[in-house]
Amino acid sequence: MAGITTHILDSNRGRPVAGVRIDLSIKQGEGWTLVKSAATNQDGRTDAPLVRPEDAKLGEYELVFHVDEYLRSQAGAGDPAPFIDRPAVRFSVFDVKQHYHVPLLCTPGSCSTYRGS
């Protein structure tokens, strides 16, 4: 399967993150153009690929994960405000026949990503 997919995991609690908006943009010239916004489901994934295989294009992409409200809602009494708010991950699609899965692992103090399968 080609295209672009993602998911979000709360690595502090070891569970998927539901109800978070994700914005996908593509670089055009010096700026970014929004391609699609989607929200995560109960499994921390979007219900459909952000980019379907037949719609994949070469280029530079950016995913913005709006995890700030989720992280604030998980804070306990006396916890400091989350350090992470809306991490952005930029990556390149260099072969439209390949699948690009870009997950986000987040905690109130950090986030990480990798190219998944």
LUMVO-583226 format. One record per residue (C-alpha): residue number from 1; x negated, y, z. Coordinates in steps of 0.001 Angstrom, whole numbers, plus 500000, padded with zeros to 6 digits. Last residue first. Layout:
NUM / X / Y / Z
...
***
This chain:
117 / 494657 / 500491 / 507994
116 / 493236 / 503215 / 510161
115 / 490956 / 506104 / 509384
114 / 490099 / 507492 / 512786
113 / 491473 / 509996 / 515263
112 / 490732 / 511436 / 518657
111 / 492392 / 513649 / 521216
110 / 491433 / 515063 / 524573
109 / 492523 / 516589 / 527866
108 / 496299 / 516029 / 528048
107 / 495784 / 512673 / 526324
106 / 495967 / 511870 / 522642
105 / 495254 / 509169 / 520084
104 / 496152 / 510382 / 516599
103 / 496522 / 508015 / 513659
102 / 495460 / 508766 / 510063
101 / 496438 / 505965 / 507666
100 / 495188 / 506643 / 504135
99 / 496033 / 503798 / 501759
98 / 493943 / 503505 / 498605
97 / 495189 / 503757 / 495006
96 / 495085 / 507556 / 495139
95 / 491291 / 507485 / 495543
94 / 489496 / 510493 / 497054
93 / 492123 / 511634 / 499526
92 / 490227 / 513971 / 501812
91 / 490711 / 514639 / 505516
90 / 491602 / 517416 / 507916
89 / 493039 / 516663 / 511350
88 / 494727 / 519444 / 513260
87 / 495381 / 519279 / 516993
86 / 498412 / 521163 / 518247
85 / 498212 / 521641 / 522036
84 / 495282 / 519953 / 523742
83 / 494003 / 521303 / 527086
82 / 497235 / 520337 / 528822
81 / 498343 / 522670 / 531632
80 / 496884 / 521654 / 534978
79 / 498602 / 518918 / 536974
78 / 500103 / 520122 / 540280
77 / 503334 / 518207 / 539844
76 / 502930 / 515686 / 537051
75 / 502458 / 516433 / 533384
74 / 504378 / 514279 / 530908
73 / 506659 / 517077 / 529665
72 / 503641 / 519314 / 529053
71 / 502075 / 516603 / 526881
70 / 505251 / 516213 / 524809
69 / 505648 / 519969 / 524347
68 / 502025 / 520337 / 523187
67 / 501965 / 517332 / 520834
66 / 502647 / 519282 / 517628
65 / 500339 / 517192 / 515398
64 / 498983 / 519163 / 512451
63 / 497870 / 516969 / 509545
62 / 495650 / 518569 / 506923
61 / 494891 / 517361 / 503420
60 / 492095 / 517852 / 500898
59 / 492709 / 516551 / 497419
58 / 493580 / 513708 / 495093
57 / 497294 / 513134 / 494761
56 / 499643 / 510485 / 496160
55 / 503265 / 510639 / 494948
54 / 503544 / 507015 / 493757
53 / 502096 / 505725 / 497029
52 / 504577 / 507710 / 499137
51 / 503196 / 510647 / 501074
50 / 504299 / 511193 / 504667
49 / 505279 / 507531 / 504663
48 / 508779 / 506891 / 506004
47 / 510268 / 506645 / 509499
46 / 507292 / 508491 / 510977
45 / 505407 / 506574 / 513623
44 / 505246 / 506827 / 517423
43 / 507280 / 503600 / 517764
42 / 510268 / 505511 / 519139
41 / 510238 / 507729 / 516020
40 / 507776 / 510477 / 515132
39 / 508983 / 513631 / 513446
38 / 508375 / 514789 / 509887
37 / 507234 / 517929 / 508105
36 / 506192 / 517837 / 504462
35 / 503964 / 519381 / 501834
34 / 503004 / 522648 / 503537
33 / 500521 / 524580 / 501427
32 / 497087 / 525402 / 502847
31 / 494837 / 528259 / 501755
30 / 491594 / 529019 / 499917
29 / 492646 / 527443 / 496639
28 / 495313 / 524886 / 497377
27 / 494638 / 522654 / 500355
26 / 497420 / 520190 / 501095
25 / 499642 / 520315 / 504167
24 / 501263 / 517683 / 506377
23 / 503129 / 518875 / 509468
22 / 503867 / 516438 / 512304
21 / 506699 / 517046 / 514752
20 / 506754 / 514919 / 517905
19 / 509880 / 513020 / 518938
18 / 508259 / 509805 / 520094
17 / 504726 / 509164 / 521386
16 / 503676 / 505522 / 521428
15 / 502374 / 503971 / 524661
14 / 499190 / 503357 / 526612
13 / 499749 / 506007 / 529270
12 / 496541 / 508001 / 528821
11 / 496203 / 506758 / 525236
10 / 499433 / 508499 / 524284
9 / 499671 / 507144 / 520760
8 / 500653 / 509037 / 517618
7 / 501253 / 507555 / 514166
6 / 500241 / 508280 / 510601
5 / 500870 / 507450 / 506963
4 / 499506 / 508655 / 503618
3 / 499901 / 506851 / 500295
2 / 498685 / 503453 / 499079
1 / 500000 / 500000 / 500000
***
